[in-house]
Amino acid sequence: MKHILTFILLISAAFGQANPSASPPAAQPSSSPAPQTIPVDQQNSAKAQALIQSAIQALGGQAYLEIQDVSQEGRTYSFHLGTPNSTGVLFWRYYKFPDQERVEVTKQRDVIYVYQGDRGYEVTYKGVVNMDTKALNDYLRRRDYSLEMVLRRWIHEPGVAFFYEGTTVAAQKPAEQVTIINSKNQGVTLYFDIHTHLPIKKSFSWRDPGDRQRNIEEEVWDNYRDAQGVMTPFSVTRYYNGDMSNQRFLNTVKYNQGLKDSMFVPGQAAVGIKK
């Protein structure tokens, strides 16, 4: 009898362990970390920065970033409220990154504008005079917002913010739009060709300290060609508050010719100077 009772107890224990209605053991915490979710604003910023890097590569990559000086020759046209007010003037432009520039105009090259840092001068056969304050401020503003300054300086500054703003149409082309705001709270919007990634338009606004009105300046780049490994727009059009203000058509472009500093010294930039 004792042996039968022991057998029954063993059978009952076995069935009790196999009973599916018994409570399962407590789940052990997983050792794998939970997947991290990247905030939407960081994803947006990363997309904007990736598009900017694609544009730099399309422009020539390292060849573009290592441009030290530029020599251009072409014809420029000025406009007033969108209407041409000249038949076009020949120009020769010499630029040394980041803040030296010399522009010679007219067929005789007898009018020269020299920019050195934040100063500007007009040089003619009469001598050297300081540039008109408004004309100089307009030039300095365009230089501060130039594509070269944005892609080679702005994007590396501390506190700069990037915003991807989706697809749009710019200069009659499908484009992707990115806005960059630097630590000075200056903002510029760039439009990149959706197929080539090349910059096709730039837009920025500023408030006139005199009348407190906000003005919008735009620049459109077209007719890109390869010049020494750098994709270069041979057509540049500027707009001021929606009206065309200037057009430039380039005939020749050369990079890194080793321009001499003397070209950008007003006292030495005499008319007819040999380069």
JOTA-V536990 format. One record per residue. N is the residue number from 1. RES is the residue in three letters. SS is DSSP state (helix for helix, strand for strand, loop for the rest). PSI is psi in degrees with one decimal (none if undefined). OMEGA is omega in whole degrees, 0 to 359 (999 if undefined). Layout:
BEGIN
((N	RES	SS	PSI	OMEGA) (N	RES	SS	PSI	OMEGA))
END
This chain:
BEGIN
((1	MET	loop	-41.4	180) (2	LYS	helix	-41.0	180) (3	HIS	helix	-37.1	180) (4	ILE	helix	-41.8	180) (5	LEU	helix	-42.0	179) (6	THR	helix	-41.5	180) (7	PHE	helix	-42.8	181) (8	ILE	helix	-41.5	179) (9	LEU	helix	-40.1	178) (10	LEU	helix	-43.6	179) (11	ILE	helix	-43.0	181) (12	SER	helix	-39.1	179) (13	ALA	helix	-41.7	180) (14	ALA	helix	-45.0	179) (15	PHE	helix	-33.6	179) (16	GLY	helix	-37.1	179) (17	GLN	helix	-31.4	183) (18	ALA	helix	-3.8	185) (19	ASN	loop	118.7	182) (20	PRO	loop	-16.2	181) (21	SER	loop	-6.8	179) (22	ALA	loop	150.4	182) (23	SER	loop	132.7	179) (24	PRO	loop	157.2	178) (25	PRO	loop	150.4	181) (26	ALA	loop	139.9	180) (27	ALA	loop	139.0	178) (28	GLN	loop	141.0	179) (29	PRO	loop	139.8	181) (30	SER	loop	142.0	178) (31	SER	loop	-10.9	181) (32	SER	loop	132.6	180) (33	PRO	loop	149.4	178) (34	ALA	loop	142.0	180) (35	PRO	loop	138.1	181) (36	GLN	loop	135.3	178) (37	THR	loop	121.2	180) (38	ILE	loop	126.4	180) (39	PRO	loop	148.4	183) (40	VAL	helix	-39.5	182) (41	ASP	helix	-32.3	177) (42	GLN	helix	-38.3	176) (43	GLN	helix	-42.2	180) (44	ASN	helix	-46.2	180) (45	SER	helix	-42.2	180) (46	ALA	helix	-38.3	179) (47	LYS	helix	-39.8	178) (48	ALA	helix	-44.9	181) (49	GLN	helix	-38.4	179) (50	ALA	helix	-38.4	179) (51	LEU	helix	-38.3	177) (52	ILE	helix	-42.8	178) (53	GLN	helix	-36.3	176) (54	SER	helix	-38.5	179) (55	ALA	helix	-41.7	179) (56	ILE	helix	-41.7	178) (57	GLN	helix	-39.6	179) (58	ALA	helix	-32.7	179) (59	LEU	helix	-16.1	180) (60	GLY	loop	-0.9	177) (61	GLY	loop	-125.5	183) (62	GLN	helix	-33.6	178) (63	ALA	helix	-38.9	178) (64	TYR	helix	-44.8	183) (65	LEU	helix	-22.7	183) (66	GLU	loop	13.0	176) (67	ILE	loop	124.5	178) (68	GLN	loop	-32.6	177) (69	ASP	strand	157.2	184) (70	VAL	strand	136.5	174) (71	SER	strand	125.7	183) (72	GLN	strand	151.7	173) (73	GLU	strand	136.4	181) (74	GLY	strand	-155.4	181) (75	ARG	strand	138.2	181) (76	THR	strand	145.2	180) (77	TYR	strand	136.1	178) (78	SER	strand	154.5	182) (79	PHE	strand	153.2	172) (80	HIS	strand	116.6	183) (81	LEU	loop	38.5	176) (82	GLY	loop	-2.4	182) (83	THR	strand	131.3	181) (84	PRO	strand	136.3	176) (85	ASN	loop	20.1	174) (86	SER	loop	161.9	179) (87	THR	loop	4.0	180) (88	GLY	loop	139.4	183) (89	VAL	strand	135.9	174) (90	LEU	strand	143.5	177) (91	PHE	strand	153.0	173) (92	TRP	strand	123.8	184) (93	ARG	strand	133.8	178) (94	TYR	strand	125.1	185) (95	TYR	strand	133.2	178) (96	LYS	strand	116.4	185) (97	PHE	loop	136.4	5) (98	PRO	loop	-12.9	192) (99	ASP	loop	31.1	174) (100	GLN	strand	132.3	182) (101	GLU	strand	147.3	178) (102	ARG	strand	127.4	179) (103	VAL	strand	124.6	177) (104	GLU	strand	133.1	181) (105	VAL	strand	165.5	185) (106	THR	loop	158.0	181) (107	LYS	loop	-32.4	180) (108	GLN	loop	-7.0	182) (109	ARG	loop	40.2	186) (110	ASP	loop	7.6	172) (111	VAL	strand	124.4	185) (112	ILE	strand	135.1	174) (113	TYR	strand	127.4	182) (114	VAL	strand	131.1	179) (115	TYR	strand	126.7	181) (116	GLN	strand	106.1	184) (117	GLY	loop	-126.0	180) (118	ASP	loop	21.9	179) (119	ARG	strand	150.1	179) (120	GLY	strand	145.7	184) (121	TYR	strand	149.9	172) (122	GLU	strand	129.0	183) (123	VAL	strand	123.6	175) (124	THR	strand	-174.7	179) (125	TYR	loop	-16.0	179) (126	LYS	loop	-15.8	181) (127	GLY	strand	-158.7	184) (128	VAL	strand	130.5	175) (129	VAL	strand	152.1	176) (130	ASN	strand	142.5	181) (131	MET	loop	149.0	175) (132	ASP	loop	136.7	186) (133	THR	helix	-45.4	181) (134	LYS	helix	-44.7	180) (135	ALA	helix	-38.9	179) (136	LEU	helix	-43.6	179) (137	ASN	helix	-38.7	178) (138	ASP	helix	-43.5	180) (139	TYR	helix	-47.8	182) (140	LEU	helix	-37.0	179) (141	ARG	helix	-45.3	179) (142	ARG	helix	-37.8	179) (143	ARG	helix	-41.5	180) (144	ASP	helix	-32.8	181) (145	TYR	loop	10.5	183) (146	SER	loop	157.0	180) (147	LEU	helix	-38.9	180) (148	GLU	helix	-44.6	181) (149	MET	helix	-39.3	181) (150	VAL	helix	-47.9	186) (151	LEU	helix	-20.4	183) (152	ARG	helix	-14.5	181) (153	ARG	loop	-54.8	184) (154	TRP	helix	-49.0	190) (155	ILE	helix	-11.1	180) (156	HIS	helix	-1.1	182) (157	GLU	loop	147.2	175) (158	PRO	loop	141.6	176) (159	GLY	loop	3.7	179) (160	VAL	loop	143.7	181) (161	ALA	strand	142.6	182) (162	PHE	strand	137.9	180) (163	PHE	strand	119.1	173) (164	TYR	strand	127.6	187) (165	GLU	strand	20.1	171) (166	GLY	strand	-168.2	182) (167	THR	strand	152.2	181) (168	THR	strand	-170.0	174) (169	VAL	strand	126.9	179) (170	ALA	strand	128.6	182) (171	ALA	loop	42.9	179) (172	GLN	loop	24.7	180) (173	LYS	strand	144.4	174) (174	PRO	strand	134.3	187) (175	ALA	strand	163.5	170) (176	GLU	strand	142.9	191) (177	GLN	strand	131.9	180) (178	VAL	strand	136.2	175) (179	THR	strand	136.0	181) (180	ILE	strand	130.9	177) (181	ILE	strand	123.7	182) (182	ASN	loop	-176.8	185) (183	SER	loop	-16.1	177) (184	LYS	loop	7.3	182) (185	ASN	loop	26.3	172) (186	GLN	loop	133.6	182) (187	GLY	strand	144.0	176) (188	VAL	strand	140.2	178) (189	THR	strand	128.0	180) (190	LEU	strand	143.4	178) (191	TYR	strand	127.2	183) (192	PHE	strand	135.9	177) (193	ASP	strand	127.8	186) (194	ILE	loop	-19.8	181) (195	HIS	loop	-46.8	184) (196	THR	loop	-17.7	184) (197	HIS	loop	3.6	178) (198	LEU	loop	145.4	176) (199	PRO	strand	133.5	179) (200	ILE	strand	-14.9	181) (201	LYS	strand	149.6	175) (202	LYS	strand	143.7	179) (203	SER	strand	136.9	173) (204	PHE	strand	160.0	180) (205	SER	strand	156.8	179) (206	TRP	strand	155.3	182) (207	ARG	strand	126.8	180) (208	ASP	loop	124.3	182) (209	PRO	loop	-18.2	181) (210	GLY	loop	-63.6	183) (211	ASP	loop	-2.0	178) (212	ARG	loop	15.3	178) (213	GLN	loop	145.5	178) (214	ARG	strand	131.3	180) (215	ASN	strand	149.0	180) (216	ILE	strand	126.1	176) (217	GLU	strand	137.1	181) (218	GLU	strand	154.9	177) (219	GLU	strand	134.2	182) (220	VAL	strand	132.4	181) (221	TRP	strand	136.3	183) (222	ASP	strand	172.9	177) (223	ASN	strand	54.7	179) (224	TYR	strand	138.7	174) (225	ARG	strand	155.5	178) (226	ASP	strand	123.0	176) (227	ALA	strand	105.7	180) (228	GLN	loop	39.8	178) (229	GLY	loop	3.5	179) (230	VAL	strand	123.2	176) (231	MET	strand	119.9	190) (232	THR	strand	129.3	176) (233	PRO	strand	122.1	180) (234	PHE	strand	0.9	175) (235	SER	strand	124.4	181) (236	VAL	strand	126.3	181) (237	THR	strand	130.1	178) (238	ARG	strand	146.1	178) (239	TYR	strand	145.1	178) (240	TYR	strand	113.8	184) (241	ASN	loop	41.7	175) (242	GLY	loop	-13.2	180) (243	ASP	strand	139.5	177) (244	MET	strand	131.5	182) (245	SER	strand	-24.6	181) (246	ASN	strand	146.5	173) (247	GLN	strand	139.5	176) (248	ARG	strand	134.4	176) (249	PHE	strand	121.4	184) (250	LEU	strand	144.0	172) (251	ASN	strand	-42.4	180) (252	THR	strand	148.8	176) (253	VAL	strand	133.3	176) (254	LYS	strand	143.5	181) (255	TYR	strand	151.7	172) (256	ASN	loop	57.7	178) (257	GLN	loop	2.5	180) (258	GLY	loop	46.9	182) (259	LEU	loop	139.0	182) (260	LYS	loop	143.8	179) (261	ASP	helix	-26.9	182) (262	SER	helix	-22.5	179) (263	MET	helix	-21.1	186) (264	PHE	helix	15.4	176) (265	VAL	loop	116.0	186) (266	PRO	helix	-42.6	183) (267	GLY	helix	-22.7	181) (268	GLN	helix	-5.9	184) (269	ALA	loop	48.9	182) (270	ALA	loop	152.1	178) (271	VAL	loop	131.4	179) (272	GLY	loop	7.6	181) (273	ILE	loop	140.6	178) (274	LYS	loop	131.5	182) (275	LYS	loop	none	999))
END
